[in-house]
Amino acid sequence: MRISGPPFIYTTLLAAAGGLAGAASSWPQGFIEALVATSRHESIPADMDIYAPVLGNWEITGTEYLNSPPKPVQMTVNFSRALDGRAIQDIWSWAIDPKLPATGANRGSGTTFRVYDPEERVWRVTWINPVERARTQLDARRVDGNIVQLGANAKGEPRRWTFSEITNDSFTWRGEGSEDGGRTWRLYAEYFAKRR
């Protein structure tokens, strides 16, 4: 099977399809080649290509604050261009039970799909987590060097997700929620990424 392009997203897609060994012979090569892109589409101005710095493979460590005591987390995330370069997609992967390897039934994963809207000059963002039956929709813009994504989850609860402190080899991601319509925000997750 010959596939060209960024190997990290292919490996992740094949793994998600049921494991590299079994998937290599059955996974539709055409789907992968149609999905993954290697360059930005011309409809996205260079100054609006805000996710370009986070493309690639990352190791995540962090803390989730929804419960007491706070829960330490470890994940991997892969970002790639998609759909002829008009979109950015990521795949987050983690161990459901952190005491066991993130394989088989213990492997959780979710994906974010981002599409640039050239008329509004904003990124439309959808996060889907099938493990927790969660969906969040946001609009993303660059604000003071950060990527600020504002929206709501499927219950209509406000969410603000921010990429900050972005360098070539690291970034910080913070997830916040609001219970008063966005007047005040509560930090519920903070992740620190290091490039693999």
Stockholm file with secondary structure:
# STOCKHOLM 1.0

chainA/1-196         MRISGPPFIYTTLLAAAGGLAGAASSWPQGFIEALVATSRHESIPADMDIYAPVLGNWEITGTEYLNSPPKPVQMTVNFSRALDGRAIQDIWSWAIDPKLPATGANRGSGTTFRVYDPEERVWRVTWINPVERARTQLDARRVDGNIVQLGANAKGEPRRWTFSEITNDSFTWRGEGSEDGGRTWRLYAEYFAKRR
#=GR chainA/1-196 SS CCCCSCHHHHHHHHHHTTCHHHHHHHSCHHHHHHHEESSCCTTSCGGGCTTGGGCEEEEEEEEECSSSSCEEEEEEEEEEEETTTTEEEEEEEEESSTTSCSCGGGEEEEEEEEEEETTTTEEEEEEEETTTTEEEEEEEEEETTEEEEEEEETTCCEEEEEEESCCSSEEEEEEEECSSTTSSCEEEEEEEEEEC
#=GC SS_cons         CCCCSCHHHHHHHHHHTTCHHHHHHHSCHHHHHHHEESSCCTTSCGGGCTTGGGCEEEEEEEEECSSSSCEEEEEEEEEEEETTTTEEEEEEEEESSTTSCSCGGGEEEEEEEEEEETTTTEEEEEEEETTTTEEEEEEEEEETTEEEEEEEETTCCEEEEEEESCCSSEEEEEEEECSSTTSSCEEEEEEEEEEC
//
